Amino acid sequence: MNLDELVSKAEDLFVLPDSVTRLKACMDDEASSIDDIGDIIAFDPSLATQLLRVANSALYRFPNKIDTVTRAIQVVGTRSTYDLALAYGVSQAFSDVDGQAIDLDKFWEQSVSCGLLAKYFADMRNIREPERLFVSGLLHNIGELVTVSVMPESATRCQAFNTRVSPAELQFGVLGFTYADLSARLIEKWDIPSSIYTPIASIHKDENVETGVEEKILQLSYVLALDNVNPEIYPSYHNLKPALHEALSLNREDLEDALDITNLQCISVISLFNPNAFMLY
């Protein structure tokens, strides 16, 4: 099955919640207000609960408790609210993926770690609405969940990466494309803003290929998360090439700080987006 066929199949299998679709339409309507956005979220109790949990989580560390949807939107921002609702909606769309084929807890740990690192570096660079990069990092590998569901044997073969063969190299060898390619194409098909899927599409580009700052941030975050979550395979910084962090004017001490802080955040934030954890809260 080629990339186009798999994307088409995924569109039929995985559907975003109606509230997320309605929220995007509202965001695209210049006449809409914060009250319109709040009404859509409030109409979906699970989404409203999720937004409040995220606003009060380690992702933000606001000093005062946020206890209404309207207040959450005011504090987080309307665009960031949409981005976070999107992240929740996508994770919900994949909530029925068979956990026997892959380690779903590790999958979401690496996804959340990548997202947190991307947001951390975006904050460092004073990029507007850094939640966009958190969402890109969180969703960069959903192509694996598609492959697990549609081509489980191929997904199993793609898990055999090691210090000699990277995950992307193995995916390309087995499938003819990477999970990031599939993720970006599916997100684009869902009519999600290009600011989310463009960095994902560039995540495995050679570090010498000219890319924007946001693409560089996601490339660096992916590599750090990959090594961080797979210590049984990779020593620290095994997949890191100096050009990745030097292009962002970051040194090893900056990377250590980023990992220390986001590892602490990950413990609580992962429960917000791993569908397996929803039932526990």
MIKE-342907 format. One record per residue (C-alpha): residue number from 1; residue in three letters; x, y, z. Coordinates in steps of 0.001 Angstrom, whole numbers, plus 500000, padded with zeros to 6 digits. Layout:
NUM, ALA, X, Y, Z
...
END
This chain:
1, MET, 500000, 500000, 500000
2, ASN, 501498, 503333, 498976
3, LEU, 501328, 506610, 500896
4, ASP, 498256, 507987, 499085
5, GLU, 496317, 504760, 499600
6, LEU, 497202, 504647, 503291
7, VAL, 496188, 508277, 503817
8, SER, 492844, 507613, 502092
9, LYS, 492284, 504555, 504266
10, ALA, 493177, 506504, 507398
11, GLU, 490675, 509247, 506531
12, ASP, 487914, 506636, 506660
13, LEU, 489149, 504939, 509832
14, PHE, 490062, 507926, 512005
15, VAL, 487651, 510817, 512322
16, LEU, 488120, 513955, 514370
17, PRO, 485415, 514704, 516965
18, ASP, 482657, 516947, 515647
19, SER, 483454, 519620, 518230
20, VAL, 486999, 520006, 516864
21, THR, 485697, 520353, 513307
22, ARG, 483134, 522942, 514430
23, LEU, 485811, 524768, 516404
24, LYS, 488010, 525084, 513317
25, ALA, 485112, 526486, 511288
26, CYS, 484494, 528992, 514062
27, MET, 488172, 529972, 514160
28, ASP, 488111, 530521, 510387
29, ASP, 485076, 532808, 510675
30, GLU, 486255, 536354, 511305
31, ALA, 482830, 537250, 512696
32, SER, 483057, 534681, 515505
33, SER, 483716, 535743, 519086
34, ILE, 485308, 534221, 522147
35, ASP, 481779, 533395, 523347
36, ASP, 481133, 531383, 520159
37, ILE, 484309, 529399, 520756
38, GLY, 483388, 528900, 524411
39, ASP, 479930, 527636, 523461
40, ILE, 481354, 524989, 521129
41, ILE, 483753, 523749, 523804
42, ALA, 481119, 523823, 526536
43, PHE, 478805, 521740, 524325
44, ASP, 481384, 518910, 524492
45, PRO, 481890, 518128, 528213
46, SER, 484941, 515941, 527604
47, LEU, 486626, 518696, 525566
48, ALA, 485723, 521342, 528158
49, THR, 487160, 519176, 530925
50, GLN, 490295, 518566, 528896
51, LEU, 490838, 522280, 528250
52, LEU, 490554, 523063, 531962
53, ARG, 492936, 520233, 532832
54, VAL, 495486, 521471, 530302
55, ALA, 495171, 525094, 531459
56, ASN, 495832, 523993, 535039
57, SER, 498644, 521581, 534132
58, ALA, 502425, 521778, 534153
59, LEU, 502178, 522874, 530528
60, TYR, 501392, 526380, 531780
61, ARG, 501943, 526648, 535547
62, PHE, 499511, 529532, 535958
63, PRO, 499610, 530822, 539557
64, ASN, 495820, 530789, 540035
65, LYS, 493397, 527969, 539330
66, ILE, 491406, 528379, 536112
67, ASP, 487891, 527049, 536648
68, THR, 485841, 528226, 533651
69, VAL, 486153, 527606, 529924
70, THR, 485892, 531313, 529165
71, ARG, 488732, 532120, 531545
72, ALA, 490851, 529335, 530049
73, ILE, 490351, 530735, 526549
74, GLN, 491212, 534250, 527756
75, VAL, 494410, 533107, 529453
76, VAL, 495585, 530545, 526909
77, GLY, 494413, 532450, 523812
78, THR, 491905, 531509, 521132
79, ARG, 494416, 530083, 518635
80, SER, 496199, 528105, 521320
81, THR, 492827, 526845, 522567
82, TYR, 492121, 525495, 519102
83, ASP, 495577, 523911, 518879
84, LEU, 495114, 522163, 522231
85, ALA, 491586, 521061, 521336
86, LEU, 493008, 519666, 518111
87, ALA, 495664, 517707, 520008
88, TYR, 492996, 516219, 522251
89, GLY, 490725, 515460, 519298
90, VAL, 493435, 513631, 517374
91, SER, 494439, 511558, 520399
92, GLN, 490770, 510646, 520856
93, ALA, 490495, 509644, 517191
94, PHE, 493194, 507028, 517816
95, SER, 491859, 505819, 521166
96, ASP, 490856, 502392, 519789
97, VAL, 494254, 501464, 518320
98, ASP, 495288, 497945, 519343
99, GLY, 497868, 498210, 522111
100, GLN, 499192, 494706, 521501
101, ALA, 501039, 495623, 518318
102, ILE, 503123, 498420, 519871
103, ASP, 503853, 499849, 523298
104, LEU, 501283, 502645, 523319
105, ASP, 502510, 504103, 526598
106, LYS, 505986, 504525, 525120
107, PHE, 504481, 505872, 521902
108, TRP, 502672, 508645, 523765
109, GLU, 505633, 509273, 526059
110, GLN, 507864, 509972, 523071
111, SER, 505154, 512061, 521383
112, VAL, 504527, 514180, 524497
113, SER, 508269, 514517, 525144
114, CYS, 508813, 515776, 521594
115, GLY, 505936, 518225, 521960
116, LEU, 507140, 519583, 525296
117, LEU, 510680, 520031, 524015
118, ALA, 509381, 521840, 520921
119, LYS, 507291, 524198, 523056
120, TYR, 510251, 524774, 525396
121, PHE, 512562, 525781, 522545
122, ALA, 509807, 527857, 520922
123, ASP, 509405, 529743, 524203
124, MET, 513166, 530293, 524293
125, ARG, 513037, 531804, 520822
126, ASN, 509962, 533913, 521683
127, ILE, 507915, 532308, 518921
128, ARG, 504280, 533352, 518995
129, GLU, 501766, 530721, 520077
130, PRO, 504321, 528017, 520904
131, GLU, 501440, 525565, 521400
132, ARG, 501536, 525049, 517633
133, LEU, 504917, 523393, 517986
134, PHE, 503747, 521400, 520983
135, VAL, 500946, 520020, 518805
136, SER, 503316, 519317, 515897
137, GLY, 505587, 517409, 518247
138, LEU, 502697, 515544, 519837
139, LEU, 501294, 514464, 516456
140, HIS, 504512, 513910, 514510
141, ASN, 504289, 510127, 514747
142, ILE, 500559, 509367, 514429
143, GLY, 501473, 507724, 511139
144, GLU, 502677, 504817, 513258
145, LEU, 499182, 504396, 514727
146, VAL, 497727, 504369, 511211
147, THR, 500234, 501730, 510111
148, VAL, 499607, 499618, 513212
149, SER, 495892, 499618, 512404
150, VAL, 496092, 499008, 508656
151, MET, 499421, 497173, 508150
152, PRO, 500328, 495645, 511532
153, GLU, 503022, 493332, 510167
154, SER, 504842, 496255, 508549
155, ALA, 504517, 498255, 511775
156, THR, 506115, 495388, 513692
157, ARG, 509044, 495300, 511261
158, CYS, 509501, 499055, 511703
159, GLN, 510042, 498592, 515440
160, ALA, 513392, 496835, 514907
161, PHE, 515447, 500054, 514747
162, ASN, 518810, 500110, 516489
163, THR, 522040, 502088, 516729
164, ARG, 522890, 501265, 513107
165, VAL, 519467, 501785, 511505
166, SER, 517365, 504756, 512594
167, PRO, 513564, 504561, 512857
168, ALA, 513160, 506786, 509782
169, GLU, 515600, 504700, 507713
170, LEU, 513818, 501517, 508695
171, GLN, 510369, 502967, 507985
172, PHE, 511481, 504123, 504554
173, GLY, 512994, 500717, 503838
174, VAL, 509828, 498850, 504853
175, LEU, 507133, 501265, 503683
176, GLY, 508771, 503562, 501138
177, PHE, 507984, 506581, 503344
178, THR, 508322, 507563, 506994
179, TYR, 505709, 507811, 509704
180, ALA, 506261, 511574, 509715
181, ASP, 505422, 511695, 505979
182, LEU, 502189, 509854, 506691
183, SER, 501395, 512000, 509726
184, ALA, 501859, 515250, 507799
185, ARG, 499752, 514083, 504858
186, LEU, 496891, 512903, 507080
187, ILE, 496901, 516127, 509097
188, GLU, 496820, 518090, 505838
189, LYS, 493889, 515974, 504590
190, TRP, 492036, 516810, 507807
191, ASP, 492303, 520465, 506719
192, ILE, 494370, 521316, 509782
193, PRO, 496499, 524489, 509430
194, SER, 499814, 524134, 507598
195, SER, 501606, 525599, 510617
196, ILE, 501010, 522213, 512280
197, TYR, 501924, 519798, 509490
198, THR, 504727, 521681, 507682
199, PRO, 507287, 521190, 510497
200, ILE, 506286, 517510, 510707
201, ALA, 506913, 517026, 506978
202, SER, 510452, 518377, 507453
203, ILE, 511332, 516433, 510587
204, HIS, 513696, 513977, 508858
205, LYS, 515285, 516365, 506373
206, ASP, 519058, 516478, 506349
207, GLU, 520303, 519084, 508821
208, ASN, 522170, 520806, 505981
209, VAL, 518947, 521406, 504022
210, GLU, 517698, 524952, 504516
211, THR, 514603, 525034, 506734
212, GLY, 512873, 527590, 508942
213, VAL, 513342, 528024, 512679
214, GLU, 510200, 526085, 513558
215, GLU, 511261, 523143, 511396
216, LYS, 514697, 523179, 513054
217, ILE, 513105, 523209, 516508
218, LEU, 510985, 520161, 515704
219, GLN, 513938, 518297, 514185
220, LEU, 515971, 518874, 517340
221, SER, 513055, 517985, 519626
222, TYR, 512414, 514742, 517754
223, VAL, 516014, 513568, 518086
224, LEU, 516244, 514466, 521780
225, ALA, 512935, 512744, 522544
226, LEU, 513922, 509641, 520568
227, ASP, 517120, 509181, 522595
228, ASN, 515465, 510215, 525856
229, VAL, 512619, 507701, 525676
230, ASN, 514678, 504790, 524298
231, PRO, 517674, 504601, 526675
232, GLU, 517801, 500836, 526266
233, ILE, 518723, 501403, 522604
234, TYR, 520402, 504795, 522457
235, PRO, 522963, 506419, 524760
236, SER, 522323, 510084, 525543
237, TYR, 522565, 512305, 522454
238, HIS, 523315, 509326, 520214
239, ASN, 521257, 510689, 517301
240, LEU, 522109, 514333, 517898
241, LYS, 524200, 516067, 515267
242, PRO, 525777, 519343, 516459
243, ALA, 524309, 521252, 513516
244, LEU, 520806, 520642, 514909
245, HIS, 521320, 522689, 518064
246, GLU, 524031, 524999, 516770
247, ALA, 521625, 526280, 514102
248, LEU, 519413, 527463, 516975
249, SER, 522340, 528944, 518942
250, LEU, 521917, 526322, 521665
251, ASN, 524680, 524518, 523547
252, ARG, 524729, 521215, 525425
253, GLU, 523877, 522938, 528702
254, ASP, 520727, 524366, 527098
255, LEU, 519760, 520885, 525965
256, GLU, 520351, 519457, 529441
257, ASP, 518116, 522126, 530946
258, ALA, 515428, 521445, 528356
259, LEU, 515450, 517709, 529072
260, ASP, 515440, 518182, 532850
261, ILE, 512447, 520531, 532766
262, THR, 510390, 518686, 530156
263, ASN, 511004, 515300, 531788
264, LEU, 509354, 516660, 534925
265, GLN, 506477, 518103, 532899
266, CYS, 506014, 514876, 530968
267, ILE, 504990, 512931, 534060
268, SER, 501770, 514925, 534380
269, VAL, 501174, 516117, 530810
270, ILE, 501259, 512610, 529334
271, SER, 498061, 511762, 531202
272, LEU, 496314, 514566, 529310
273, PHE, 496907, 513157, 525847
274, ASN, 497475, 509406, 526175
275, PRO, 493990, 507936, 525509
276, ASN, 494844, 504988, 527762
277, ALA, 495165, 507407, 530666
278, PHE, 491822, 509189, 530203
279, MET, 489931, 506493, 532037
280, LEU, 492055, 506984, 535136
281, TYR, 490989, 510594, 535720
END
